[in-house]
């Protein structure tokens, strides 16, 4: 059976099970996430969503602002291939959540997503009707559109 286990629960499980370095990913939106990941035994972090609302990112400006204005509580989740997606609310993501709740197959939901096209339409074009805006739970501490340098400086402030 499929399980969804959060980053900060699974890090020590993985660290205890392997002898290779572990890199934490998921839910890391500021230096506190970096600190927590390292305290739990990870030797590095991979941060993704925190880099979407940056000046250098080609995401649509309205998408960047949606991320700044949102928290993890705003995210919708629906099953699809290969497992599940999280999205900020759009007309398409509302439809995908409804399909999931009504028992549609993962394959049917994946087709309705429009593949990478739905992602491009939502994230790059900012079309909140025909696209979806996928981000992770680490968006909560994002409060402004910043430069990539500012994000890295924040994430790495304990290590400079």
Secondary structure, DSSP 8 states (H G I E B T S, - for coil): ------HHHHHHHHHHH-SS--EEESS--SHHHHHHHHHTT-SEEE--GGGTTBTTS-S-HHHHHHHHH--GGG-EEEE-SSSEEEEB--HHHHHHHHHHHTT--HHHHHHHHTHHHHHIIIIIT--TTT--B---GGGTT--S-B-HHHHHHHHTGGG-
